[in-house]
């Protein structure tokens, strides 16, 4: 990218004279706030635009300085200098990236569209810079004589291989084509994400009569009425496609037609042949990824992606999925028998439909175990749940939490902020929690960072970490926000990611991240404590009386915990298969219809017709948005690890065993990506993981003998 290109874009966006007269907080060397947290309310969209453009300009100058350094390439003047470059761009992206997902506006989306091609070109300027790569390679080739420590070796290895994967070894024509592909992919993935945000937040099923809402709680009805009023349908009831809005309908609404409408609208987001349709976009993304892989010398995009992950090859992923698929389908079919029986009791003839599954599975669960989700939710008020999450972290790792919402910068009235303090009284991180759905917030739940852990000289810079979710809102303002069991697990899950960020302690930016199929280990193991009796006693209190969840209900919760795992596992595995199936294509079919492709693949695997993949391709942001492309399997891969790792605690007879917790923190949570995931796991556990824990957790163990899962590439056998 030429320097004049960014300068022209900058001048065009603002006018350079206007820029000089405007104070931009992002351009200050340090934020004048507690712990240099971004002053969110003072930063405008124009500030972000200016900081991004100047950040790219500054980063380019830093790259040019490395390239033009007359001294011979060394680890410090090339690898470390490159790792330190782009600080303004990195800081700006950290703040804007977090807010664009949690507080999106039309202005933010327009800015994302403007920046997407510029950022893609900037990335290519670095990755395909021949002179820069020549210096990196010179250091890489002499590594044996450099006396580097473990982290430095890892940084050098990741830096060199990152350049190779970025196209450094391609010829001029190939580099040009790769740049074009990267640019197109950036635009398409952004368009996919923005379309999905629209269809999730602004697609509605509207109900005229309250009689059609039989089965829903008074709180859910009130929220539907409030949504209708906010969106111009006062006096009616509305459900959008955020899970807290549509899930109660699918689980509790007696009206089968209403369940059908909600299910089909949710499942068919961005599949309506309108301006927000993602079918053609998804097909283009798949085609471009395959072309990129071929250009880089791989047979498939999955081969290229998995090379740097624990799984290594697509066949290792299929091997793991196939081990779980058969027992999961068998369990789902047993659950289907229960559903048919419940429908028969309701006088409904014919086969169950997908929109019957959650409703009648819940009724069957109530009948089998005398337990209802509504009853359990009375004890799962969100603030109490968060106290339980904090208590568990304190018990395991000695960290404590001090709320600081009043004096820390806020980006939205719904969020809260906390100091994270270690056992020695030192501040190690800032934590922002943001739990409720709203317009402009993406679907699902995630852990992000406004600022990653780093070092300023010898001083550790604390990370600023966020948990962003879409939990169940209070029925009325100021009322209790009662959560489902799944929501509680999600809160524990995302906080596990947060713990990973709190404790991470690496010297270099380039060694901070672990493999995609390892990253879910810290989050998923944290779920294991959520409903342990000792933990429930800390937070599961009735929202009215304050009484602890009675032991009889705890026992029912434990007894019923595996019921429904057939359905949950099949819908997850189905999405994982489709993601991988799309990315192991060696040639693109003519006029690929991604929805027909999905249906054909599921039909060949014998998937029960009453279950659809957890996400349809047109709303599958994990893969089409780019974060988990050819990688949605990562959750189940990591579940092999987390289930086996939790057994390390249980084997001691103490789920808070301090020796095991210390080892988990030191070997898994602290090193970042200094070591490969398989090596970190073996350091913690003393061996490769076994699949038994996963099968046991999901109620499938009887179907499989004990076996190890090699994290070096062979999952299972």
Number of C-alpha atoms within 10 A of each C-alpha: 14 11 12 10 11 18 15 12 16 19 14 10 14 14 12 13 9 9 16 10 8 9 12 17 19 25 17 10 8 12 14 12 12 11 15 15 19 26 18 16 10 13 16 15 14 16 18 22 22 21 23 25 21 18 22 22 22 19 22 20 15 17 21 15 16 21 21 11 13 8 9 10 20 18 22 11 16 24 22 17 15 22 16 14 18 18 14 22 21 17 20 22 19 18 20 22 17 19 19 19 21 22 16 19 16 9 13 22 16 11 16 20 16 14 17 19 18 19 18 19 18 18 17 23 17 21 19 23 17 15 15 24 21 14 21 22 19 17 22 21 11 11 17 10 8 13 9 13 8 10 19 21 20 18 23 23 13 17 21 21 16 13 21 17 16 20 23 23 15 17 10 12 9 16 19 14 14 23 21 17 19 20 18 17 25 20 20 20 22 18 19 25 20 20 19 24 26 18 23 24 19 15 19 21 17 18 19 12 10 12 9 16 21 14 16 18 16 12 16 24 22 16 22 23 22 19 20 22 15 11 12 9 16 13 14 17 25 25 27 22 24 24 18 22 23 22 20 20 30 25 21 21 19 18 15 15 12 18 25 17 16 24 19 12 21 24 18 18 25 27 20 14 10 8 9 20 20 27 20 16 20 25 22 18 23 24 22 20 21 25 22 22 22 16 16 20 12 16 17 22 27 26 19 24 22 22 13 16 22 26 29 19 18 23 15 21 26 18 14 21 20 15 17 22 19 17 22 25 21 16 21 25 17 14 22 23 13 18 24 21 15 19 20 12 10 9 8 12 10 8 13 18 12 18 22 22 21 20 23 24 22 20 20 23 20 14 12 14 15 13 19 17 17 15 12 20 20 19 26 26 24 26 13 19 26 18 15 21 24 18 19 21 20 16 15 19 19 16 23 18 20 12 15 15 15 9 10 20 18 18 18 13 8 12 16 19 23 19 21 22 19 18 11 8 11 11 16 21 25 26 27 25 19 21 19 17 23 15 14 20 23 25 21 15 18 20 20 21 20 23 24 21 23 19 15 8 8 8 8 14 18 23 24 28 28 26 22 27 23 23 26 25 22 19 19 13 8 7 12 18 22 27 23 21 17 11 20 22 20 23 27 26 26 25 29 25 25 26 23 23 29 26 22 25 23 20 21 17 19 22 23 20 16 19 19 22 24 27 19 24 28 26 26 27 22 24 22 17 21 23 18 13 15 13 17 19 17 16 24 27 21 20 19 10 8 11 12 15 19 13 11 9 16 18 13 16 19 13 13 16 16 14 20 22 19 23 25 16 21 26 21 18 22 25 23 25 23 24 26 22 17 25 25 18 16 16 12 14 11 6 9 16 13 21 16 10 16 21 16 12 16 20 12 8 13 10 21 18 13 16 21 20 23 18 21 23 28 26 28 25 21 17 25 26 22 18 13 18 23 28 25 23 26 22 22 23 25 23 24 25 29 26 23 21 22 19 16 19 18 14 10 12 10 11 19 18 16 15 12 21 18 16 14 23 20 17 20 26 23 19 23 27 25 24 19 19 24 21 17 21 22 15 16 20 19 10 13 19 24 20 27 21 22 21 23 15 15 20 19 21 17 11 13 14 10 12 13 17 19 19 26 16 19 18 25 21 11
